[in-house]
Amino acid sequence: MDRNSASAAEHVDFDPFSDEFFINPFETYRQLRDRAPVYHSTMYDFWALSRYADVAPAMKDHDTYSSTKGVTLDHFIDPDALIPRDVIIMMDPPQHTRMRSLVNKVFTPRSIAKLEPMIRAIVVNTAAQIDVRSFDVVDNFSALFPVEVITTMLGVPPDGRQQIRHWLDALLERRPGNISTTPAGRDAAVAMWSYYYDLVLEKRAHPQDDMITNLTQVEVEREDSESTKLSDVEIAAFASLLGGAGAETVTKLVASAAVVFAEHHDQWRALIDDRSLIPAAFEELLRYEGPSQYDIRWSNIDVELHGQVIPAHRPVMLINGSATRDERAFDEPDRFDIGRKISGHNLGFGYGIHSCLGAALARLEGRIAIDVLLDLIPDYQVDTAGLERVKMPNVFGWKHVPVAAG
């Protein structure tokens, strides 16, 4: 990077804990891609990659970019951060390979396809409770069914499923300008962890036909080549991770669908006329405004890119939310188009060994939800004055989306 470019990079204002970032990060992403493709934050001392050609290979290169140190930026810069332990997203091979093999078979496209009747029944039942004359897409629809689906699979009793969602919301909430988990979030983390741990003990004592029970019965090969059962702590960590990821992604993506299609009503009408377009629409939503905006890695070695050197042993933000808006990889990336032919890999569910375990499940839920919404509100308006974004470390989306039919 020449001197002028370096000077320009210093003037890119990128604060991932700011209100500006929570509300609309895309102009900042453009500045990063154009002026600081290898960005160093002097405020928080992290590095960031924002171009598709840099982010996609880095997401696959687990030798250079390790996942073992943390999963969100606050894990690296907050001395009091709540850092999860024994979770698969914070593992590198060979430990990651062994642990992922335990749950891979549960999330194959074929296995997930068998769940479609159950998922559709939950989504349809949720929609049936809605008064379409005026409702909140998040509160009354998209926040409710994803957590029901994933916790049903896990084996959470019905009376605990929505409580999981409330704990997750509290745990992920941040106050603008503050990197730390709120006091309510810390209480929620303790309560949720205790709940899952007690549930694991219950499943060991009284096995049932669910994912947590299955995890109590499998064996995993450890580094010493001995096979042992997973510990209660390991299973609780699995359940907490899957429950959180399964609840958040679809919730945010379906809410974004309501907002985006209100701005592109011709494409909503196209979906009404031809439901076979729904899978492509889901992929375009994921590219255009995906719930996951970045992944964090740890540099194992010095990395030189664009004339800059990312030092070894530093946090590196891989901004997939920027990469999928990169005009170097996508034609007119700021244009929403359900007919888009996507070139390259859609990074919304990750890439490489840490690609999302539940991607097939999320895609099926999202497609069903859009299908149901097309029947529920074929014509609708969004009350833009009531729109509100969530404020979470690496989850992007809406907290409130008020709409009315007609």
C-alpha positions, -999 to +999 in steps of 0.1 A: +000+000+000+014+034-010+016+064+013-015+080+000-035+049+003-023+043+038-033+079+047-067+073+033-071+041+053-065+060+085-096+081+079-120+051+075-141+052+106-151+016+114-164+009+149-184-024+151-199-014+184-214+019+171-250+027+163-239+035+128-227-001+124-257-017+139-281+003+117-264+004+083-228-008+079-228-010+041-213+024+033-186+018+058-179-016+041-176+002+007-150+026+022-131-004+037-130-023+004-119+008-016-095+025+008-085+000+034-089-036+022-065-046+051-078-025+079-062-020+113-084-006+141-063+015+165-093+018+188-097-019+194-064-033+179-080-058+155-074-063+117-102-067+091-105-080+056-135-068+035-130-079-001-145-111-014-112-123-029-096-119+006-124-130+029-134-162+011-099-178+010-093-167+046-125-184+058-112-217+043-076-213+056-078-227+091-041-232+093-034-194+090-066-182+106-074-201+138-109-203+154-097-213+189-094-178+205-130-164+202-160-160+179-170-124+184-148-093+187-156-087+224-139-120+232-106-104+222-109-069+236-132-072+267-113-086+297-146-097+312-160-113+281-182-144+284-161-168+262-178-201+255-158-233+261-160-267+245-179-254+215-172-266+180-169-231+165-139-225+187-120-256+176-094-263+149-086-297+134-082-324+145-105-317+175-130-299+152-130-328+127-139-353+154-166-332+171-182-321+138-185-357+127-208-364+156-235-340+144-229-338+107-253-367+100-281-349+118-279-319+095-275-336+061-299-322+034-316-356+033-321-357+071-334-321+071-358-328+042-376-354+064-383-326+089-403-306+064-438-317+076-429-308+113-414-275+103-442-265+080-468-273+107-449-251+132-447-222+108-483-225+096-495-227+132-475-196+141-490-177+112-525-188+121-523-168+153-516-135+135-540-106+129-528-095+095-545-061+098-515-050+120-486-071+134-449-072+140-431-097+117-405-103+144-425-104+176-455-123+161-438-145+135-401-148+127-389-148+163-413-176+173-410-206+150-372-210+145-365-216+182-395-240+183-380-260+155-344-263+168-353-268+204-378-295+194-350-313+177-328-309+207-354-322+231-363-291+250-397-294+267-424-271+252-425-248+282-388-240+279-385-233+242-395-196+240-375-189+272-344-200+253-351-172+228-355-146+255-322-156+271-304-155+238-317-120+230-305-107+264-271-124+260-265-109+225-277-074+232-251-046+233-254-009+242-240+013+214-204+022+223-201-005+249-183-037+241-194-056+271-223-080+277-250-062+298-257-074+333-290-088+321-271-107+294-247-122+320-277-134+341-293-149+310-261-167+301-259-183+335-296-193+334-294-207+299-263-227+306-278-241+338-310-250+320-291-270+293-268-287+318-297-299+339-315-310+307-285-331+297-286-348+331-323-355+327-317-370+292-290-393+305-313-406+332-344-408+310-334-412+273-358-400+247-358-397+209-340-364+205-306-349+197-294-343+233-302-379+242-283-391+211-253-370+221-253-387+256-249-420+239-223-415+212-186-419+217-158-397+203-122-405+196-099-383+217-064-372+209-050-402+226-070-424+203-092-436+231-129-434+226-150-419+254-185-405+257-191-368+256-192-351+290-222-333+303-204-300+298-196-308+262-232-317+254-246-287+271-221-266+250-233-283+218-270-277+227-264-241+236-246-234+204-271-252+182-301-236+200-286-202+196-276-204+159-309-221+150-329-194+167-311-163+154-304-168+117-338-175+103-354-150+127-334-121+113-335-133+076-373-136+075-377-102+091-353-087+066-373-103+038-404-084+049-385-051+048-366-057+016-396-070-004-417-040+007-391-020-011-392-043-041-428-052-044-425-063-080-403-091-068-428-100-041-454-103-068-431-124-089-428-149-059-466-149-055-469-159-092-441-184-092-432-201-059-403-219-076-384-187-073-383-189-035-350-207-031-332-181-053-349-154-033-336-168-001-301-169-014-303-133-026-316-122+008-286-140+024-262-123+001-278-089+003-286-086+041-274-117+058-277-121+096-240-130+100-219-100+091-184-112+102-164-140+116-134-136+139-102-155+135-067-155+151-037-151+129-012-179+135+015-163+113+023-129+097+000-124+066+009-100+038-019-086+017-022-055-004+012-043+009+001-045+045+013-071+071-012-085+095+010-096+124+009-130+139-013-135+170-038-108+163-076-110+159-087-107+123-123-099+113-134-115+081-164-094+070-185-116+049-213-090+050-189-068+030-176-095+008-210-103-006-215-066-015-182-064-032-185-050-068-153-069-077-172-102-072-209-093-078-225-073-106-243-043-091-240-057-056-262-031-039-291-040-062-315-066-047-324-091-075-340-125-069-331-135-104-294-129-098-270-157-109-246-158-080-210-163-090-187-178-063-197-190-029-225-173-009-206-166+024-237-161+045-234-195+061-196-194+063-171-213+041-147-242+047-147-264+078-167-239+098-195-236+073-228-235+092-239-269+105-276-259+102-274-243+067-298-269+052-322-265+081-321-227+079-327-228+041-357-251+046-372-230+074-366-198+055-382-210+023-413-223+041-416-191+060-415-170+028-440-193+012-464-189+042-459-151+042-468-149+006-502-163+014-506-144+047-498-109+033-498-109-005-502-071-002-487-053+027-470-021+039-442-016+064-446+011+090-411+025+085-413+048+115-416+017+137-386-002+123-358-009+148-325-028+143-310-052+168-278-042+185-257-074+187-220-081+182-221-100+149-258-105+142-275-081+118-312-077+114-344-062+128-358-062+163-392-047+152-408-048+118-444-035+120-466-042+090-502-040+079-520-060+052-536-042+022 
